[in-house]
Amino acid sequence: MFCLFKEACDTPTFPHGHLSTTEHQIYKAGDVSTFICADGFTTKSNLTTCTTSKEWEPKPACQPIVCNDTTEVISDAVIAYPIIGTGQTGNVSYNTTHFFFERGSLEVECQADMKLSWKERPMFGTVTALFSSYISAIVHL
């Protein structure tokens, strides 16, 4: 004869993660389990407890790791970074009245450490230098 616990939790299922304990185990109120998130996902806490109401608290959840939406100033050009997940790439946007995009790349990739990595750091030139080069080219015609 075997006994079922009156206050037992089902094995939770949730996107992008799983319990680190053996599947199909009976979880009774008060049992604490550890869960693991898939690569590219994270959680605030990887512990969850079976409650007397047959629920897991906190509910296991894995969120994508994202690089923060930040801004930076390069040569007085305000650079706005996209919010992207780990391993994803995106293009930054920039706003400036005194500089222009000269060379490099506006593409960044979100690394596993949640930092953005430039494909090739952009270089900005001054509008004055561009205008001077343009005038010089006209004069030499």
Rosetta constraint file for C-alpha pairs under 8 A:
AtomPair CA 4 CA 8 HARMONIC 7.92 0.50
AtomPair CA 5 CA 28 HARMONIC 6.43 0.50
AtomPair CA 7 CA 28 HARMONIC 5.93 0.50
AtomPair CA 7 CA 29 HARMONIC 5.78 0.50
AtomPair CA 7 CA 51 HARMONIC 7.68 0.50
AtomPair CA 7 CA 52 HARMONIC 5.40 0.50
AtomPair CA 7 CA 53 HARMONIC 6.83 0.50
AtomPair CA 7 CA 54 HARMONIC 5.72 0.50
AtomPair CA 8 CA 26 HARMONIC 6.75 0.50
AtomPair CA 8 CA 27 HARMONIC 5.41 0.50
AtomPair CA 8 CA 28 HARMONIC 4.37 0.50
AtomPair CA 8 CA 29 HARMONIC 6.10 0.50
AtomPair CA 8 CA 50 HARMONIC 7.43 0.50
AtomPair CA 8 CA 52 HARMONIC 7.60 0.50
AtomPair CA 8 CA 54 HARMONIC 5.56 0.50
AtomPair CA 9 CA 26 HARMONIC 7.23 0.50
AtomPair CA 9 CA 27 HARMONIC 5.31 0.50
AtomPair CA 9 CA 28 HARMONIC 6.21 0.50
AtomPair CA 9 CA 29 HARMONIC 7.36 0.50
AtomPair CA 9 CA 50 HARMONIC 5.94 0.50
AtomPair CA 9 CA 51 HARMONIC 7.62 0.50
AtomPair CA 9 CA 54 HARMONIC 4.64 0.50
AtomPair CA 9 CA 55 HARMONIC 6.07 0.50
AtomPair CA 9 CA 56 HARMONIC 7.19 0.50
AtomPair CA 10 CA 26 HARMONIC 7.32 0.50
AtomPair CA 10 CA 27 HARMONIC 6.92 0.50
AtomPair CA 10 CA 54 HARMONIC 7.63 0.50
AtomPair CA 11 CA 23 HARMONIC 6.95 0.50
AtomPair CA 11 CA 24 HARMONIC 6.58 0.50
AtomPair CA 11 CA 25 HARMONIC 7.37 0.50
AtomPair CA 11 CA 26 HARMONIC 7.81 0.50
AtomPair CA 11 CA 27 HARMONIC 7.45 0.50
AtomPair CA 12 CA 18 HARMONIC 7.84 0.50
AtomPair CA 12 CA 19 HARMONIC 7.60 0.50
AtomPair CA 12 CA 56 HARMONIC 7.64 0.50
AtomPair CA 12 CA 60 HARMONIC 7.74 0.50
AtomPair CA 13 CA 17 HARMONIC 7.88 0.50
AtomPair CA 13 CA 18 HARMONIC 6.73 0.50
AtomPair CA 14 CA 18 HARMONIC 6.98 0.50
AtomPair CA 14 CA 60 HARMONIC 6.88 0.50
AtomPair CA 14 CA 61 HARMONIC 6.58 0.50
AtomPair CA 14 CA 62 HARMONIC 7.96 0.50
AtomPair CA 15 CA 61 HARMONIC 7.39 0.50
AtomPair CA 15 CA 62 HARMONIC 6.99 0.50
AtomPair CA 16 CA 37 HARMONIC 5.83 0.50
AtomPair CA 16 CA 38 HARMONIC 5.31 0.50
AtomPair CA 16 CA 41 HARMONIC 7.08 0.50
AtomPair CA 16 CA 62 HARMONIC 6.06 0.50
AtomPair CA 17 CA 35 HARMONIC 6.94 0.50
AtomPair CA 17 CA 36 HARMONIC 5.46 0.50
AtomPair CA 17 CA 37 HARMONIC 4.16 0.50
AtomPair CA 17 CA 38 HARMONIC 5.42 0.50
AtomPair CA 17 CA 61 HARMONIC 7.57 0.50
AtomPair CA 17 CA 62 HARMONIC 6.41 0.50
AtomPair CA 18 CA 35 HARMONIC 5.49 0.50
AtomPair CA 18 CA 36 HARMONIC 5.54 0.50
AtomPair CA 18 CA 37 HARMONIC 6.71 0.50
AtomPair CA 19 CA 23 HARMONIC 7.68 0.50
AtomPair CA 19 CA 33 HARMONIC 6.89 0.50
AtomPair CA 19 CA 34 HARMONIC 5.91 0.50
AtomPair CA 19 CA 35 HARMONIC 4.01 0.50
AtomPair CA 19 CA 36 HARMONIC 6.12 0.50
AtomPair CA 20 CA 33 HARMONIC 7.44 0.50
AtomPair CA 20 CA 34 HARMONIC 5.67 0.50
AtomPair CA 20 CA 35 HARMONIC 5.08 0.50
AtomPair CA 20 CA 36 HARMONIC 6.13 0.50
AtomPair CA 21 CA 33 HARMONIC 6.92 0.50
AtomPair CA 21 CA 34 HARMONIC 7.12 0.50
AtomPair CA 21 CA 35 HARMONIC 7.84 0.50
AtomPair CA 27 CA 31 HARMONIC 6.12 0.50
AtomPair CA 27 CA 50 HARMONIC 6.70 0.50
AtomPair CA 28 CA 50 HARMONIC 6.31 0.50
AtomPair CA 28 CA 51 HARMONIC 7.80 0.50
AtomPair CA 29 CA 49 HARMONIC 7.61 0.50
AtomPair CA 29 CA 50 HARMONIC 4.86 0.50
AtomPair CA 29 CA 51 HARMONIC 4.75 0.50
AtomPair CA 29 CA 52 HARMONIC 5.04 0.50
AtomPair CA 29 CA 54 HARMONIC 7.16 0.50
AtomPair CA 30 CA 49 HARMONIC 6.05 0.50
AtomPair CA 30 CA 50 HARMONIC 5.42 0.50
AtomPair CA 30 CA 51 HARMONIC 6.00 0.50
AtomPair CA 30 CA 52 HARMONIC 7.63 0.50
AtomPair CA 31 CA 49 HARMONIC 5.63 0.50
AtomPair CA 31 CA 50 HARMONIC 5.43 0.50
AtomPair CA 32 CA 47 HARMONIC 6.70 0.50
AtomPair CA 32 CA 48 HARMONIC 5.65 0.50
AtomPair CA 32 CA 49 HARMONIC 4.36 0.50
AtomPair CA 32 CA 50 HARMONIC 6.50 0.50
AtomPair CA 33 CA 47 HARMONIC 5.73 0.50
AtomPair CA 33 CA 48 HARMONIC 5.45 0.50
AtomPair CA 33 CA 49 HARMONIC 6.32 0.50
AtomPair CA 34 CA 46 HARMONIC 5.50 0.50
AtomPair CA 34 CA 47 HARMONIC 4.66 0.50
AtomPair CA 34 CA 48 HARMONIC 6.45 0.50
AtomPair CA 35 CA 46 HARMONIC 5.29 0.50
AtomPair CA 35 CA 47 HARMONIC 6.45 0.50
AtomPair CA 35 CA 48 HARMONIC 7.68 0.50
AtomPair CA 35 CA 60 HARMONIC 7.27 0.50
AtomPair CA 36 CA 46 HARMONIC 6.70 0.50
AtomPair CA 37 CA 41 HARMONIC 5.69 0.50
AtomPair CA 37 CA 42 HARMONIC 5.91 0.50
AtomPair CA 37 CA 43 HARMONIC 7.27 0.50
AtomPair CA 37 CA 62 HARMONIC 5.77 0.50
AtomPair CA 38 CA 42 HARMONIC 7.82 0.50
AtomPair CA 40 CA 64 HARMONIC 5.89 0.50
AtomPair CA 40 CA 65 HARMONIC 5.56 0.50
AtomPair CA 40 CA 85 HARMONIC 7.37 0.50
AtomPair CA 40 CA 86 HARMONIC 5.41 0.50
AtomPair CA 40 CA 87 HARMONIC 7.64 0.50
AtomPair CA 40 CA 112 HARMONIC 6.94 0.50
AtomPair CA 41 CA 62 HARMONIC 5.73 0.50
AtomPair CA 41 CA 63 HARMONIC 5.27 0.50
AtomPair CA 41 CA 64 HARMONIC 4.22 0.50
AtomPair CA 41 CA 65 HARMONIC 5.05 0.50
AtomPair CA 42 CA 62 HARMONIC 5.31 0.50
AtomPair CA 42 CA 63 HARMONIC 5.43 0.50
AtomPair CA 42 CA 64 HARMONIC 6.23 0.50
AtomPair CA 42 CA 65 HARMONIC 5.94 0.50
AtomPair CA 43 CA 61 HARMONIC 6.47 0.50
AtomPair CA 43 CA 62 HARMONIC 5.10 0.50
AtomPair CA 43 CA 63 HARMONIC 6.21 0.50
AtomPair CA 46 CA 60 HARMONIC 7.43 0.50
AtomPair CA 47 CA 58 HARMONIC 7.79 0.50
AtomPair CA 47 CA 60 HARMONIC 7.86 0.50
AtomPair CA 48 CA 56 HARMONIC 6.02 0.50
AtomPair CA 48 CA 57 HARMONIC 5.39 0.50
AtomPair CA 48 CA 58 HARMONIC 5.47 0.50
AtomPair CA 48 CA 59 HARMONIC 6.71 0.50
AtomPair CA 48 CA 60 HARMONIC 6.52 0.50
AtomPair CA 49 CA 56 HARMONIC 5.34 0.50
AtomPair CA 49 CA 57 HARMONIC 5.25 0.50
AtomPair CA 49 CA 58 HARMONIC 6.99 0.50
AtomPair CA 50 CA 54 HARMONIC 6.35 0.50
AtomPair CA 50 CA 55 HARMONIC 5.81 0.50
AtomPair CA 50 CA 56 HARMONIC 4.68 0.50
AtomPair CA 50 CA 57 HARMONIC 6.56 0.50
AtomPair CA 51 CA 55 HARMONIC 5.44 0.50
AtomPair CA 51 CA 56 HARMONIC 6.11 0.50
AtomPair CA 51 CA 57 HARMONIC 6.88 0.50
AtomPair CA 55 CA 59 HARMONIC 7.88 0.50
AtomPair CA 56 CA 60 HARMONIC 7.36 0.50
AtomPair CA 64 CA 85 HARMONIC 6.17 0.50
AtomPair CA 64 CA 86 HARMONIC 7.44 0.50
AtomPair CA 65 CA 85 HARMONIC 5.50 0.50
AtomPair CA 65 CA 86 HARMONIC 5.68 0.50
AtomPair CA 65 CA 112 HARMONIC 7.61 0.50
AtomPair CA 65 CA 114 HARMONIC 6.76 0.50
AtomPair CA 66 CA 83 HARMONIC 6.44 0.50
AtomPair CA 66 CA 84 HARMONIC 5.36 0.50
AtomPair CA 66 CA 85 HARMONIC 4.18 0.50
AtomPair CA 66 CA 86 HARMONIC 5.95 0.50
AtomPair CA 66 CA 110 HARMONIC 7.12 0.50
AtomPair CA 66 CA 114 HARMONIC 6.15 0.50
AtomPair CA 67 CA 83 HARMONIC 5.83 0.50
AtomPair CA 67 CA 84 HARMONIC 5.80 0.50
AtomPair CA 67 CA 85 HARMONIC 6.34 0.50
AtomPair CA 67 CA 86 HARMONIC 7.31 0.50
AtomPair CA 67 CA 110 HARMONIC 5.77 0.50
AtomPair CA 67 CA 111 HARMONIC 7.84 0.50
AtomPair CA 67 CA 114 HARMONIC 4.80 0.50
AtomPair CA 67 CA 115 HARMONIC 5.89 0.50
AtomPair CA 67 CA 116 HARMONIC 6.52 0.50
AtomPair CA 68 CA 81 HARMONIC 7.89 0.50
AtomPair CA 68 CA 82 HARMONIC 7.84 0.50
AtomPair CA 68 CA 83 HARMONIC 5.88 0.50
AtomPair CA 68 CA 84 HARMONIC 7.92 0.50
AtomPair CA 68 CA 114 HARMONIC 7.51 0.50
AtomPair CA 68 CA 115 HARMONIC 7.93 0.50
AtomPair CA 69 CA 80 HARMONIC 7.32 0.50
AtomPair CA 69 CA 81 HARMONIC 5.46 0.50
AtomPair CA 69 CA 82 HARMONIC 5.68 0.50
AtomPair CA 69 CA 83 HARMONIC 5.11 0.50
AtomPair CA 70 CA 80 HARMONIC 6.10 0.50
AtomPair CA 70 CA 81 HARMONIC 5.58 0.50
AtomPair CA 70 CA 82 HARMONIC 7.90 0.50
AtomPair CA 71 CA 78 HARMONIC 6.71 0.50
AtomPair CA 71 CA 79 HARMONIC 5.32 0.50
AtomPair CA 71 CA 80 HARMONIC 4.52 0.50
AtomPair CA 71 CA 81 HARMONIC 6.09 0.50
AtomPair CA 72 CA 78 HARMONIC 5.85 0.50
AtomPair CA 72 CA 79 HARMONIC 5.13 0.50
AtomPair CA 72 CA 80 HARMONIC 6.80 0.50
AtomPair CA 73 CA 77 HARMONIC 5.40 0.50
AtomPair CA 73 CA 78 HARMONIC 4.64 0.50
AtomPair CA 73 CA 79 HARMONIC 5.92 0.50
AtomPair CA 74 CA 78 HARMONIC 6.65 0.50
AtomPair CA 74 CA 79 HARMONIC 7.12 0.50
AtomPair CA 74 CA 124 HARMONIC 7.77 0.50
AtomPair CA 75 CA 99 HARMONIC 7.60 0.50
AtomPair CA 75 CA 124 HARMONIC 6.59 0.50
AtomPair CA 76 CA 96 HARMONIC 7.05 0.50
AtomPair CA 76 CA 98 HARMONIC 7.76 0.50
AtomPair CA 76 CA 99 HARMONIC 7.54 0.50
AtomPair CA 77 CA 94 HARMONIC 6.35 0.50
AtomPair CA 77 CA 95 HARMONIC 5.82 0.50
AtomPair CA 77 CA 96 HARMONIC 4.81 0.50
AtomPair CA 77 CA 97 HARMONIC 7.97 0.50
AtomPair CA 77 CA 98 HARMONIC 7.91 0.50
AtomPair CA 77 CA 99 HARMONIC 6.68 0.50
AtomPair CA 77 CA 124 HARMONIC 7.81 0.50
AtomPair CA 78 CA 94 HARMONIC 5.43 0.50
AtomPair CA 78 CA 95 HARMONIC 5.31 0.50
AtomPair CA 78 CA 96 HARMONIC 6.44 0.50
AtomPair CA 79 CA 92 HARMONIC 6.59 0.50
AtomPair CA 79 CA 93 HARMONIC 5.81 0.50
AtomPair CA 79 CA 94 HARMONIC 4.45 0.50
AtomPair CA 79 CA 95 HARMONIC 6.76 0.50
AtomPair CA 80 CA 92 HARMONIC 5.66 0.50
AtomPair CA 80 CA 93 HARMONIC 5.25 0.50
AtomPair CA 80 CA 94 HARMONIC 6.06 0.50
AtomPair CA 81 CA 91 HARMONIC 7.35 0.50
AtomPair CA 81 CA 92 HARMONIC 4.77 0.50
AtomPair CA 81 CA 93 HARMONIC 6.73 0.50
AtomPair CA 82 CA 90 HARMONIC 6.32 0.50
AtomPair CA 82 CA 91 HARMONIC 6.74 0.50
AtomPair CA 82 CA 92 HARMONIC 5.99 0.50
AtomPair CA 84 CA 88 HARMONIC 6.02 0.50
AtomPair CA 84 CA 89 HARMONIC 6.92 0.50
AtomPair CA 84 CA 90 HARMONIC 6.83 0.50
AtomPair CA 84 CA 110 HARMONIC 6.44 0.50
AtomPair CA 85 CA 110 HARMONIC 6.15 0.50
AtomPair CA 86 CA 109 HARMONIC 7.74 0.50
AtomPair CA 86 CA 110 HARMONIC 4.88 0.50
AtomPair CA 86 CA 111 HARMONIC 5.54 0.50
AtomPair CA 86 CA 112 HARMONIC 5.61 0.50
AtomPair CA 86 CA 114 HARMONIC 7.01 0.50
AtomPair CA 87 CA 109 HARMONIC 6.37 0.50
AtomPair CA 87 CA 110 HARMONIC 5.45 0.50
AtomPair CA 87 CA 111 HARMONIC 6.02 0.50
AtomPair CA 87 CA 112 HARMONIC 7.23 0.50
AtomPair CA 88 CA 109 HARMONIC 5.71 0.50
AtomPair CA 88 CA 110 HARMONIC 5.79 0.50
AtomPair CA 89 CA 107 HARMONIC 6.69 0.50
AtomPair CA 89 CA 108 HARMONIC 5.55 0.50
AtomPair CA 89 CA 109 HARMONIC 4.28 0.50
AtomPair CA 89 CA 110 HARMONIC 6.46 0.50
AtomPair CA 90 CA 107 HARMONIC 5.60 0.50
AtomPair CA 90 CA 108 HARMONIC 5.60 0.50
AtomPair CA 90 CA 109 HARMONIC 6.54 0.50
AtomPair CA 91 CA 106 HARMONIC 5.31 0.50
AtomPair CA 91 CA 107 HARMONIC 4.43 0.50
AtomPair CA 91 CA 108 HARMONIC 6.15 0.50
AtomPair CA 92 CA 106 HARMONIC 5.41 0.50
AtomPair CA 92 CA 107 HARMONIC 6.36 0.50
AtomPair CA 92 CA 108 HARMONIC 7.16 0.50
AtomPair CA 93 CA 106 HARMONIC 7.44 0.50
AtomPair CA 96 CA 100 HARMONIC 7.42 0.50
AtomPair CA 98 CA 126 HARMONIC 5.87 0.50
AtomPair CA 98 CA 127 HARMONIC 5.53 0.50
AtomPair CA 98 CA 128 HARMONIC 7.81 0.50
AtomPair CA 99 CA 124 HARMONIC 5.94 0.50
AtomPair CA 99 CA 125 HARMONIC 5.36 0.50
AtomPair CA 99 CA 126 HARMONIC 4.34 0.50
AtomPair CA 99 CA 127 HARMONIC 5.21 0.50
AtomPair CA 100 CA 124 HARMONIC 5.41 0.50
AtomPair CA 100 CA 125 HARMONIC 5.41 0.50
AtomPair CA 100 CA 126 HARMONIC 6.27 0.50
AtomPair CA 100 CA 127 HARMONIC 6.35 0.50
AtomPair CA 101 CA 122 HARMONIC 7.27 0.50
AtomPair CA 101 CA 123 HARMONIC 6.38 0.50
AtomPair CA 101 CA 124 HARMONIC 4.71 0.50
AtomPair CA 101 CA 125 HARMONIC 6.52 0.50
AtomPair CA 102 CA 122 HARMONIC 7.52 0.50
AtomPair CA 102 CA 123 HARMONIC 5.57 0.50
AtomPair CA 102 CA 124 HARMONIC 5.01 0.50
AtomPair CA 102 CA 125 HARMONIC 5.68 0.50
AtomPair CA 103 CA 122 HARMONIC 5.87 0.50
AtomPair CA 103 CA 123 HARMONIC 5.34 0.50
AtomPair CA 103 CA 124 HARMONIC 7.12 0.50
AtomPair CA 104 CA 120 HARMONIC 5.22 0.50
AtomPair CA 104 CA 121 HARMONIC 5.58 0.50
AtomPair CA 104 CA 122 HARMONIC 4.21 0.50
AtomPair CA 104 CA 123 HARMONIC 5.97 0.50
AtomPair CA 105 CA 118 HARMONIC 7.54 0.50
AtomPair CA 105 CA 119 HARMONIC 6.27 0.50
AtomPair CA 105 CA 120 HARMONIC 5.07 0.50
AtomPair CA 105 CA 121 HARMONIC 6.03 0.50
AtomPair CA 105 CA 122 HARMONIC 5.26 0.50
AtomPair CA 106 CA 118 HARMONIC 7.68 0.50
AtomPair CA 106 CA 119 HARMONIC 7.72 0.50
AtomPair CA 106 CA 120 HARMONIC 7.66 0.50
AtomPair CA 106 CA 121 HARMONIC 7.46 0.50
AtomPair CA 106 CA 122 HARMONIC 6.34 0.50
AtomPair CA 107 CA 118 HARMONIC 6.30 0.50
AtomPair CA 107 CA 119 HARMONIC 5.77 0.50
AtomPair CA 107 CA 120 HARMONIC 7.61 0.50
AtomPair CA 108 CA 116 HARMONIC 6.06 0.50
AtomPair CA 108 CA 117 HARMONIC 5.37 0.50
AtomPair CA 108 CA 118 HARMONIC 4.53 0.50
AtomPair CA 108 CA 119 HARMONIC 5.72 0.50
AtomPair CA 109 CA 116 HARMONIC 5.51 0.50
AtomPair CA 109 CA 117 HARMONIC 5.21 0.50
AtomPair CA 109 CA 118 HARMONIC 6.59 0.50
AtomPair CA 109 CA 119 HARMONIC 7.32 0.50
AtomPair CA 110 CA 114 HARMONIC 6.09 0.50
AtomPair CA 110 CA 115 HARMONIC 5.88 0.50
AtomPair CA 110 CA 116 HARMONIC 4.73 0.50
AtomPair CA 110 CA 117 HARMONIC 6.45 0.50
AtomPair CA 111 CA 115 HARMONIC 5.43 0.50
AtomPair CA 111 CA 116 HARMONIC 6.04 0.50
AtomPair CA 111 CA 117 HARMONIC 6.82 0.50
AtomPair CA 125 CA 129 HARMONIC 6.97 0.50
AtomPair CA 125 CA 130 HARMONIC 7.29 0.50
AtomPair CA 126 CA 130 HARMONIC 6.42 0.50
AtomPair CA 127 CA 131 HARMONIC 6.07 0.50
AtomPair CA 128 CA 132 HARMONIC 6.07 0.50
AtomPair CA 129 CA 133 HARMONIC 6.13 0.50
AtomPair CA 130 CA 134 HARMONIC 6.19 0.50
AtomPair CA 131 CA 135 HARMONIC 6.20 0.50
AtomPair CA 132 CA 136 HARMONIC 6.03 0.50
AtomPair CA 133 CA 137 HARMONIC 6.15 0.50
AtomPair CA 134 CA 138 HARMONIC 6.38 0.50
AtomPair CA 135 CA 139 HARMONIC 6.19 0.50
AtomPair CA 136 CA 140 HARMONIC 6.31 0.50
AtomPair CA 137 CA 141 HARMONIC 6.57 0.50
